[in-house]
Amino acid sequence: MVSFLLFISFVLHACAFFWIFQLKKERASASEMENLLALYMEEMKQENTRLIGLLEEKAEQADDARPQVAETTEVSETETDLSKPEPEKAATPGGAIAGKSVEPPYEPSFEAKVLALSKQGLNHEQIAKQLGRGKGEVELLLRLLK
């Protein structure tokens, strides 16, 4: 009877140690994921500040290059006769404009591009460089998709 109780005690201790080990392992991976997300957020902040700077610079250049146009311009009624549709822009019964294609060209999503390049054997740094995105963003996406 005592040997049976000792056996049960050892089994319970082994189970307890196994669960403790699993919890530590989960905490380590959660900590790693938090660090990766923090890195990704920092890269996004840097890219956003860079983008804002570029947009402000382009706006200043556009304001400088814009010619001064008179405030008001008068348009005669003959120029804006809206009662007659233009023949090349007349709508067809299918809803499409005559002579123009309605379907936009197909472009794969960012995730699809990353997966395709990953399957070709490129690492996350090479993929990020090729797609013009942050290394942290690509690394996070690859970890989430695998």
C-alpha positions in Angstrom: 0.0 0.0 0.0 2.8 2.4 0.9 4.6 1.7 -2.4 1.4 2.5 -4.3 1.1 5.8 -2.5 4.8 6.6 -3.2 4.2 5.8 -6.9 1.2 8.1 -7.1 3.2 10.8 -5.3 6.1 10.5 -7.9 3.6 10.6 -10.8 2.0 13.8 -9.4 5.3 15.4 -8.8 6.4 14.6 -12.4 3.2 16.1 -13.7 3.7 19.2 -11.6 7.3 19.7 -12.9 6.1 19.2 -16.5 3.4 21.9 -16.2 5.9 24.3 -14.5 8.3 23.8 -17.4 5.5 24.4 -19.9 4.5 27.6 -18.2 8.0 28.9 -18.2 8.3 28.0 -21.9 5.0 29.9 -22.7 6.2 33.0 -20.8 9.5 33.0 -22.7 7.7 32.9 -26.1 5.2 35.5 -24.9 8.1 37.7 -23.9 9.8 37.2 -27.2 6.5 38.1 -29.0 6.2 41.3 -26.9 9.7 42.3 -27.8 9.1 41.6 -31.5 5.9 43.7 -31.4 7.7 46.5 -29.6 10.4 46.5 -32.3 7.7 46.5 -35.0 5.9 49.4 -33.4 9.2 51.4 -33.2 9.9 50.8 -36.9 6.3 51.9 -37.7 6.8 55.1 -35.7 10.1 55.8 -37.6 8.5 55.1 -41.0 5.5 57.3 -40.1 7.7 60.3 -39.1 9.7 59.9 -42.2 6.6 59.8 -44.3 5.1 62.8 -42.6 8.3 64.7 -43.3 8.2 63.7 -47.0 4.6 64.7 -47.3 5.2 68.1 -45.7 8.2 68.6 -48.0 6.1 67.7 -51.1 3.3 70.0 -49.9 5.7 72.9 -49.6 7.1 72.2 -53.1 3.6 72.0 -54.5 2.6 75.3 -52.9 5.8 76.9 -54.3 5.3 75.5 -57.8 1.6 76.3 -58.0 1.0 79.2 -60.4 -1.2 82.0 -59.1 -4.6 81.5 -60.8 -7.4 84.1 -60.7 -9.8 83.6 -57.8 -12.9 83.3 -59.9 -13.4 82.2 -63.5 -16.7 82.5 -65.3 -17.9 79.6 -67.4 -20.5 80.2 -70.0 -23.6 78.0 -70.2 -22.6 76.6 -73.6 -19.4 75.1 -72.1 -21.3 73.3 -69.3 -24.2 71.9 -71.2 -24.9 68.9 -69.0 -28.0 67.8 -70.8 -26.1 65.9 -73.5 -23.8 63.0 -72.5 -20.5 62.9 -74.3 -20.5 60.0 -76.8 -17.2 58.4 -75.6 -18.3 58.5 -71.9 -21.8 57.2 -72.4 -22.7 54.4 -70.0 -23.5 51.0 -71.5 -26.3 48.8 -70.2 -23.8 46.7 -68.2 -22.8 49.7 -66.1 -19.4 50.1 -67.7 -18.2 53.1 -69.5 -18.0 52.5 -73.2 -14.5 51.6 -74.4 -13.1 51.3 -70.9 -12.4 48.2 -68.8 -14.0 48.1 -65.4 -11.9 45.4 -63.8 -8.8 46.7 -61.9 -5.6 44.8 -62.5 -4.8 42.0 -60.0 -2.1 42.6 -57.5 -1.3 40.1 -54.8 -1.5 41.2 -51.2 1.5 42.0 -49.0 1.0 38.7 -47.1 0.9 36.7 -50.3 4.1 38.4 -51.6 5.9 37.6 -48.3 4.8 34.0 -48.3 5.9 33.6 -51.9 9.3 35.0 -51.3 9.7 32.9 -48.1 8.9 29.8 -50.1 11.6 30.8 -52.5 14.1 30.6 -49.6 14.7 34.2 -48.8 15.1 35.3 -45.2 13.0 38.0 -43.5 15.7 40.7 -44.1 15.9 40.0 -47.8 12.1 40.0 -48.1 11.8 43.3 -46.3 14.5 44.9 -48.5 12.8 43.6 -51.7 9.3 44.7 -50.7 10.4 48.0 -49.1 9.0 47.2 -45.7 10.4 46.9 -42.2 12.3 43.8 -41.1 10.2 43.6 -38.0 7.0 43.7 -39.9 8.1 40.9 -42.2 9.4 38.8 -39.4 6.2 39.2 -37.4 4.1 38.3 -40.3 6.2 35.1 -41.0 6.0 34.1 -37.4 2.2 34.6 -37.3 1.6 32.7 -40.6 3.8 29.7 -39.7 
